[in-house]
Amino acid sequence: MTGTSMSPIPIAPSGLSRRARRFVEVDGSRVPMQGIRRHRDAWGGRGIQYTS
């Protein structure tokens, strides 16, 4: 994680059902965000288009 501290306890985004929110908050875990750059070439070779 860079710069800012993130709570290891996930907080469900708004718009989820109660059941989905409960699942995220109880069974979810936060992990550092990983970029997808290393996967773009492989995806492109399979005809998958990625736009950011």
ROLO-97391 format. One record per residue (C-alpha): residue in one letter; y, z, x; residue number from 0. Coordinates in Angstrom, 3 decimals. Example, Ala and Ser with C-alpha at 12.3 -4.5 7.8 and 13.67 -1.06 7.14 Angstrom:
% ROLO-97391
+---+----------+----------+----------+-----+
| r |       yy |       zz |       xx |   k |
+---+----------+----------+----------+-----+
| a |   -4.500 |    7.800 |   12.300 |   0 |
| s |   -1.060 |    7.140 |   13.670 |   1 |
+---+----------+----------+----------+-----+
% end
This chain:
% ROLO-97391
+---+----------+----------+----------+-----+
| r |       yy |       zz |       xx |   k |
+---+----------+----------+----------+-----+
| m |    0.000 |    0.000 |    0.000 |   0 |
| t |    3.364 |   -0.868 |    1.318 |   1 |
| g |    6.430 |    1.300 |    1.075 |   2 |
| t |    6.033 |    2.852 |   -2.354 |   3 |
| s |    3.459 |    5.409 |   -3.337 |   4 |
| m |    1.262 |    4.520 |   -6.292 |   5 |
| s |   -0.634 |    7.012 |   -8.381 |   6 |
| p |   -4.416 |    6.527 |   -8.121 |   7 |
| i |   -4.596 |    7.198 |  -11.859 |   8 |
| p |   -4.113 |    3.953 |  -13.791 |   9 |
| i |   -1.765 |    3.771 |  -16.745 |  10 |
| a |   -2.738 |    1.203 |  -19.352 |  11 |
| p |   -0.159 |   -1.468 |  -20.177 |  12 |
| s |    1.350 |   -1.570 |  -23.638 |  13 |
| g |   -0.172 |   -3.899 |  -26.175 |  14 |
| l |   -3.785 |   -2.834 |  -25.660 |  15 |
| s |   -5.906 |   -1.385 |  -28.432 |  16 |
| r |   -6.583 |    2.349 |  -28.328 |  17 |
| r |  -10.112 |    1.645 |  -27.170 |  18 |
| a |   -8.994 |   -0.666 |  -24.351 |  19 |
| r |   -6.228 |    1.729 |  -23.287 |  20 |
| r |   -8.725 |    4.597 |  -23.132 |  21 |
| f |  -11.145 |    2.499 |  -21.059 |  22 |
| v |   -8.451 |    1.594 |  -18.520 |  23 |
| e |   -7.161 |    5.131 |  -18.226 |  24 |
| v |  -10.582 |    6.791 |  -17.980 |  25 |
| d |  -12.753 |    4.272 |  -16.133 |  26 |
| g |  -10.137 |    2.260 |  -14.260 |  27 |
| s |   -9.081 |    2.814 |  -10.679 |  28 |
| r |   -6.081 |    1.448 |   -8.810 |  29 |
| v |   -6.629 |   -0.693 |   -5.755 |  30 |
| p |   -4.065 |   -2.304 |   -3.488 |  31 |
| m |   -3.048 |   -5.774 |   -4.625 |  32 |
| q |   -4.720 |   -8.511 |   -2.643 |  33 |
| g |   -3.240 |  -11.956 |   -2.282 |  34 |
| i |   -5.057 |  -15.056 |   -3.418 |  35 |
| r |   -3.883 |  -17.398 |   -0.672 |  36 |
| r |   -7.217 |  -17.316 |    1.099 |  37 |
| h |   -8.953 |  -18.476 |   -2.084 |  38 |
| r |   -6.633 |  -21.374 |   -2.989 |  39 |
| d |   -8.327 |  -23.928 |   -0.720 |  40 |
| a |  -11.770 |  -23.098 |   -2.090 |  41 |
| w |  -10.474 |  -23.320 |   -5.664 |  42 |
| g |   -8.733 |  -26.624 |   -4.957 |  43 |
| g |  -11.995 |  -28.026 |   -3.607 |  44 |
| r |  -13.587 |  -27.213 |   -6.956 |  45 |
| g |  -10.792 |  -28.796 |   -8.980 |  46 |
| i |   -9.205 |  -25.516 |  -10.064 |  47 |
| q |   -5.418 |  -25.666 |  -10.188 |  48 |
| y |   -3.424 |  -22.540 |   -9.404 |  49 |
| t |    0.281 |  -22.209 |  -10.108 |  50 |
| s |    2.228 |  -19.056 |   -9.466 |  51 |
+---+----------+----------+----------+-----+
% end
